[in-house]
């Protein structure tokens, strides 16, 4: 096996691809090196649900043979990746991060994983997640079968969830990219806390076939990676119509940066209050600098704010009711008590008490939200706001602890953009944008449905002028 | 990926799973089951403040195929 160092473990997809084509190393070298690293470091961060090192090496041998004969199948060929343990892989345990499902094995592989394997991608392992993707809500960072996701930048801090293992594995250089999922915040949050790029596609762009359902009209499969370009390359491969997913939009994303709109023709909306008041004091300087950096790209900026709706209440009602329906058998059998977090148990049980008229009211108001956001996007192309208003909390703290200081700002700004964007099915990208207390921060861009290309264009420009996404955490001994 | 896990291996893996590390955090002020029901009530109250035109349909659609 070749000698690998941090430059390889933290390389981007095009960099690794170029190395294989130049015969500096082979796909087998990569599978062995990343497999060893994932098996060694993954458990230390509570990031690894299941190592698939052996089958990955077997697949890598085929890739090596193909590349030797110059049979190239695209930039993802031979690249090591991980998948959130919410995605089925045929013949192996898929636990959904929850003890009641610890022995669950499916006889099929999730569509998104298949798409990546079909192009020569190397699935190195299943990655830890918050149990049942936190459908009933969760209060403990330890609400996961593997224990609390530990942040590679400071293991006393939480990784964020529910795609915790996916964010950790990318941040610590255990895989080059990872699949995650978001119902309301589960890609953007861990991406921001761990300092990686997170891409939540438009609802329906990526098939959820083979993924754990939580909320049928809100679940999305997305990517966590080392850069916007890496995420776009993966999204290009996994997007597209699928008859096995009733929510599929039948659309495909193509990574074609050459056709991106010029920065001067893009209007970005932001709310000053997000940066000046909602952001935690320690995070304000770097958030402000990130906003200035975005302004300096040549885009037009306008102040804006979200229309008034109870976004959190709507998302909570829909997800809790859907989740209780999905897991009704688990709840009624009493096995729900095997979950790690009492908050999650109570949340799922309470979902059975939501009345039909309340659920329908939430879905009707959601139609109004969709329309109001459509109107907001008439004059604005992209919204920008901090992904989370501060860095990762301590693992030992309850996640519902009140904000440290000061009263809540009067102006909502764009502070509810996570539930609002998810209710409307909008695409979003979280970009590493600085540090507070030595921990990463992320800034989010949100666009109209199926406007991923614009997010990629701005994100690429931002990352061309910053190096936050290239920073590496100290690796745990 | 042709290599599959055997029942015996799977049983051993499940048995070896560590119990998720329990955190020693302060208990919530209100017991969780009661707090969860209160959340549902609060959500309903907040949604009740929205003026909802009678013609608005829910964001779930049925399509005859």
Interface residues (C-beta under 8 A of the other chain):
Chain A: X46 X52 X54 X55 X58 X59 X89 X90 X91 X92 X93 X99 X102 X103 X105 X109 X117 X123 X131 X136 X137 X139 X140 X141 X142 X143 X144 X145 X146 X147 X148 X217 X309 X310 X313 X314 X316 X317 X320 X340 X342 X343 X345 X346 X347 X349 X350 X353 X354 X358 X360 X361 X362 X363 X364 X365 X366 X367 X368 X370 X395 X396 X397 X398 X400
Chain B: X1 X2 X3 X4 X5 X10 X11 X13 X14 X17 X18 X20 X21 X22 X23 X24 X25 X26 X28 X32 X33 X35 X36 X37 X39 X40 X42 X43 X44 X46 X47 X49 X50 X52 X56 X57 X58 X59 X60
